[in-house]
Amino acid sequence: MPLTLRDIDIPPSWLVLHIAAAWVLSLVSPQLFGPVGKMVGQALVLAGLVLMGAAALQMVLARTTVIPRRNPSALVTGGLFAWSRNPIYLADAIILTGAVLWLDAVLALPLIASFVWLIQTRFIRDEEARLTEAFGPEFDLWAARVRRWVGRK
């Protein structure tokens, strides 16, 4: 079965593309963050990976999909999901922020906003529609309590 564009239109692909663009921009970017940026960047990348792994584990334990565009079989609202409706995407944004700092690529800072916008429009809105269809009022209550990216309302 040949790979299609839909198969590679997934958040990790977009994260890799944004990190690659940050690397290219680091080649022409003035160095601003220095050793502190490198250290903070590494810590953010590690924190993002840990957050991603923990959130994915929660979803696996709930026996629901972590793959976008698939129908969920459970609504996970506890643990990390009590603080973010999208902890894996939040982890992606943290990893990208860490990469920008680590690479000392000040010119790449707008890529973070670009990534958040892209994930929100290409994935989150569709996922929220699927969750509304599958879980109705239960999703609405959770969405009323927990912000899309981070924090409780």
N, C-alpha and C positions, 0 to 999 in steps of 0.2 A: 504494500500500500504506500504510494508516494506521499511525501510530506506536502501539506498545503499551507497557504498563508495563514489560514485559521489555526493550524496546529502550532505555528510559531508566534502568533499574536497572543502572547501570554505575558503577564507582568514580569517574570524573570528576564525575558528577552528585552523588554523595554528598559529594565534596570541596567542590564549589561550595555545596551546602546547608550544610555545616559552616562554611565561610568566611562565608556570609551570616549564619548564626546568630552567629558571632563578631563580625561587624560590628554586628548589633543589640545584642548584649551590650556592645559598646564604647561605645554611647550612654549606658549607665547604669553602666558600670564605673568604679571609682575609677582614676585614672591612677597607675600604679605604675612602669612600665618607662621612661617618658620617652624622651629622644633616643637613649639607648643601646639601648633596646628596639627603637626604630624602625630603627636601623642594623643591629642583629643580625638583626631580623626580615627586613629586605630581603635581607641576605646569605643567610639560610636559604632564603628563597623562590627566590633565584637558584640556590643550590646544589641545591635540590630539582629545579628545572627542568633543570639540567645533568645530574643523576643520572638523571632520568626519560628524557631524550633519549638518553643514552648506553646505558641498559639497553634501551630500545626499539630502538635501532639494532642492538645485539647480537642481539636476537630476529629482527629483519628479515633481518640477514645470515645467520642460521641457518635462514632460511625457515620460521619458525614463527609462529603467531598471537600478537598482543599483546592480542587481544580476549578478555575473560573468557567462559567457558562454551562456547568453541570447543575442539575437540580439537587438542592440540598435535601437530606433525609432527616436532619435534626437542626434545631435552632439552638446554638450555643450562646448562652447569655451570662454564664458565670466566669469566675477566674479573670483572665485578661480581658475577656469580652464584656465584663462589667465596667471596664474603663475605656474601651475602644471597640466600636463595631467592626473595625478593620485592623486588628493588630498586625497582621502579616503585611498589609500595605504600609502601615505606619513603620514597621521594621524596614521595609524597602526604602522608604524616605530617609530613615535614620542612617541606613547603610550608604545611600547616595550622599547625604550630608557629610558623613565621615570620610568618604572617598574624596570629596571636594577639598576638605580640610587637609587630609593626608597628602594629597597631590599638590597642595598649595596652589590651587587653581581658582583664584578670586574671580576670574572672568567666567567661571562655570557656575557661580552661585545662582543665576537665573534658571539653570537646569533643574534645580530642586522644585521651584514653582511649576515649571513645565511638566515635570514628572507627576507631581500631585494632580495637576489639572488633567493630564492624560489618563491617569489611573481612575480618577473620579468619573470622567466622561466615557471611557471605553469599558470599564469593568464594574465599578461600584454601583452605578445607577441601574445597570442590568441585574446585578446581584440583588439589589434591594427590591426590584420588581419581582424577582423569583421568590424572595423571602416573603414578600407581601402575599403573593399568590399561594404559597405553600402554608404559611402560618398566620396570615391575616392579623387579627387583633393582638396576638402574642408578639408579633414583630413590631406592630405599631407601639405597644407599651414599652418594649425594649428601646426602640428608636426615640421615644419621648424621654427616656431616662439617660441614655448614653449617646454621646456625640459620635459623629461619623469617624473622626480621626482620633481624638483623645479627650477624655474628661467626661464627667457626669454633668447633667443639666440641672 
